[in-house]
Amino acid sequence: MNSAPENARQTATPRPRPGGRTARIRTQVLDAVHAELTEHGYDALTIDTVAARAGVHRATVYRRWRDVGGLIADVFAAAADIDWEPLDSGSLRGDLAALNEEIQASLTEQPSIAAALIAVSFRSEEAARALRQLWESRYAQCEIVVERAVRRGEIPADTDARAVLIAATAPLYHQLVLLRTPADPGLPDRIADSAARGAAAGAFTQQDSTDAS
Amino acid sequence: MNSAPENARQTATPRPRPGGRTARIRTQVLDAVHAELTEHGYDALTIDTVAARAGVHRATVYRRWRDVGGLIADVFAAAADIDWEPLDSGSLRGDLAALNEEIQASLTEQPSIAAALIAVSFRSEEAARALRQLWESRYAQCEIVVERAVRRGEIPADTDARAVLIAATAPLYHQLVLLRTPADPGLPDRIADSAARGAAAGAFTQQDSTDAS
C-alpha cells in the first residue's frame, strides 16, 4: 500500500481536487488525523483533538465525519483516490522493484502514515475493511505490470498477476511491518528479482493453483 | 510463527515441563491469558481478570508476572520454548508446504492465539520485541529445510536460507494477517512451489544481495 501523496513516482498532474472551502476543510481535517495517528496513535484519536489540531469547528467535524470511524474511513478513501500508476521500466523485475521501493519508502518514512494505518487495522474492523479495499484497488492498478511482462514474452501468458504481485511485495511487508527489521536498501530489488524469476519459471501460472497437491 | 502447542506436526515427545505447583500455576495463568486475549483482546487484559479466570490468587500473579507486559512476555517465552522441528518430506517444496500448512492452521484456527499475538504486537513495544524474537528463533529452526535442499543438490550451495524462508511464508501472513483474505487451501503449497522454484533458479543466492542494482 502506498498512501503517500507526495510520492515521487506519482503521475505529474494530480487529479484536481473539488475546490473551495469544503475541500480545504477536508484536507485540514485529514492532515490532522494523520498527525494525531502518527504522533499519539489510535487510542488518543478523538473528534475534539482532530478539530482543534485542524483549526476547524468541532461541530463541523461531528456533522461531516460523525465519529473516529468516519475519520479513519475517509483517510482510507482519500488514499485510494490518489491518481497513481506503476512505473513502466521495461522489465518485470524493474517494475516490481520500483513498486517495492515505493512501498519501502512509504513504510519507513518518519512518520509513516502507511504503517500507522496498518496498525489501526488491528484496532478497528472498519479500518481493517477499508485497508483491504485500498490494497485491493492498489493490486488491481498494478496488474498492468504483469500484463506488460506477458506481452513482452517474459513470463507465461496464463500467469496469475495477483499471485506475482503478492509474492513480490509480501516479504517487504513481512520484514518491515511484522518482523519490524530495519529497512534493507537491497531488499526491494532482491525480492522483485526472485518473484520475476519465479514467474518466468512458470511458478505463478493459473493452472498451478488447480494441480497443486 | 506457529505457537499452537497442540499442533499435529510437533515432535511426538514434548519436552517435559519442570513439574510441580509452580509449573501448574504458570500453565493455568498462560492459558487464561490466551483465553482473555482471543475473547476480549488486549485492551481488556488485566492481572485481575487473568487471575480470576486462572483460579489463581491475584497476589501470586502480581508477584510472578508484575503486570500485563510480564504476562505477554511469558506467553511469547512459552511459545518459543515448544519443542518443534520442521517436517523432512524429502523435497524443498514439500518441506516449505508443510511449514505453510502449519502457519495457515495456526492463523485460522478459532480462536487463533497466533493472530491475537500479532495484533498485540501493534499495541505494545514489549510484545513487538518478543514476537520478533519468537520469529527469529522459528526461522533459525527452519534453516535446516534449506540446508537439506542444498545437500540434495536441489538449490545452489550459497542460497540465503532466511531469504527463501521469508519468500515462502510471507505471502501467507500477508494474505491472512494483513489483507485478511479467507484461507485458501491451495495457497500453502503454491507459494512453497514458487519459492522452491525461485531458489532452484538461483534467485536467493547470497551474492544476489550484493550485485543487486
Interface residues (C-beta under 8 A of the other chain):
Chain A: I118 A119 S121 F122 R123 A128 L131 R132 W135 A163 I166 A167 T169 A170 P171 Y173 H174 Q175 V177 L178 L179 R180 T181 G186 D189 R190 I191 D193 S194 A195 R197 G198 A200 A201 G202 A203 F204 D208 S209 T210 A212 S213
Chain B: I118 A119 S121 F122 R123 A128 L131 R132 W135 A163 I166 A167 T169 A170 P171 Y173 H174 Q175 V177 L178 L179 R180 T181 G186 D189 R190 I191 D193 S194 A195 R197 G198 A200 A201 G202 A203 F204 D208 S209 T210 A212 S213
